[in-house]
């Protein structure tokens, strides 16, 4: 029932584990493959604005919500050293997003996409690290984002953090 909800990469690993891998254990995916695929799945996650369900579209592509059938606009994304993350409330950035050689650990987020408390359509990026960031707005103005504070993503072009650069793709 939930098969169509998940990205093809997750479906492929499932088939590998529970079809070919049932009789041939050497064909089963390794733990690291599952971790990597699940982390990438979370990076694609968007919330349907019509019914609030999670949807996992491919980066930059149109999608239809599996729950309500409404068409979803492609999500804007953040470009990091190790790939893209959809700008959707609740999505988080971790150390592995800035370092391609780092393991996909979900224990300590360094940033989180948050909705404005009075207008959920306005999304910000909360600094969850212990260091201040430097953000560059579209108009060229530079701002500092202290630890624990958020900045409006709609106004940003790029964010410089000690972990690396976050570029807002439009």
Buried (B, 14 or more C-beta within 10 A) or exposed (E): EEEEBBBEBBBEBBEBBEEEBEEEEEEBBEEEBBBBBBBBBBBBBBBBEEEEEBBBBEBEEEBBBBBBEEEBEBBBBBBBBBBBBBBBBEBBBBBBBBBEEBEBEEEEBBBBBBBEEEEEEEBBBBBBBEEEBEBBBEEEEEBEBEEEBBBBBBBBEBBBBEBBBBBBEE
